Amino acid sequence: MKLDEVPQDDSKAFEGQRKRLYARNADGEYTTALSSGWEAEDVVLDQAVEEYNRFTREARQRVQQGLSSPLEYHIYAHRMDLTVLAQATGLFRWQVRRHLKPAVFDRLGPRKMQCYEEAFQMTAEQLRSLPPEDDKNND
C-alpha cells in the first residue's frame, strides 16, 4: 500500500491509539506510517469476539450439564483455545483436552492445577467453578 493510502478510520478497538504499518513512499521504498485503524479490521475483530462469546456460552451450558469441566469455560472466557493454553501452561495439548473431562479435572494434583492458576491468573477455587452469569454481557 502507498503511504497516502494508509487507513485512518479511527478504529474503536484502538481506543485512540495508533498502529504502525509498512507502506511505500513516493520513491517506492518501504517506510512506516501510523494508522488510526481500518474499518475491515473492526468488522473482523467484532466477528471474532462474538464467536468467542458464543463458544463461552456453549461451554457454560456443557459445564452446567456435567459434560465438560469448568476449564473449558475459562479457556473461551479468556479468549484462548487448547493450543494457546497448552503453550501457556507447558502441558501437552492432549493433556489439556483430557482435563476438559469433569472427573479428570476434579482429580488434578496441585502441580498441574498451579499451571492453570498461573496461565489464567486465578485461584484453584475460581477455576473449579463458573462465575455468575452476566445478563448484559452474556459472558
Rosetta blueprint (number, residue, H / E / L):
1 M L
2 K E
3 L H
4 D H
5 E H
6 V L
7 P L
8 Q E
9 D L
10 D L
11 S L
12 K H
13 A H
14 F H
15 E L
16 G L
17 Q L
18 R L
19 K E
20 R E
21 L E
22 Y E
23 A E
24 R E
25 N L
26 A L
27 D L
28 G L
29 E L
30 Y E
31 T E
32 T E
33 A E
34 L E
35 S E
36 S L
37 G E
38 W L
39 E H
40 A H
41 E H
42 D H
43 V H
44 V H
45 L H
46 D H
47 Q H
48 A H
49 V H
50 E H
51 E H
52 Y H
53 N H
54 R H
55 F H
56 T H
57 R H
58 E H
59 A H
60 R H
61 Q H
62 R H
63 V H
64 Q H
65 Q L
66 G L
67 L L
68 S L
69 S L
70 P H
71 L H
72 E H
73 Y H
74 H H
75 I H
76 Y H
77 A H
78 H L
79 R L
80 M L
81 D L
82 L H
83 T H
84 V H
85 L H
86 A H
87 Q H
88 A H
89 T H
90 G L
91 L L
92 F L
93 R H
94 W H
95 Q H
96 V H
97 R H
98 R H
99 H L
100 L L
101 K L
102 P H
103 A H
104 V H
105 F H
106 D H
107 R L
108 L L
109 G L
110 P H
111 R H
112 K H
113 M H
114 Q H
115 C H
116 Y H
117 E H
118 E H
119 A H
120 F H
121 Q L
122 M L
123 T L
124 A H
125 E H
126 Q H
127 L H
128 R L
129 S L
130 L L
131 P L
132 P L
133 E L
134 D L
135 D L
136 K L
137 N L
138 N L
139 D L
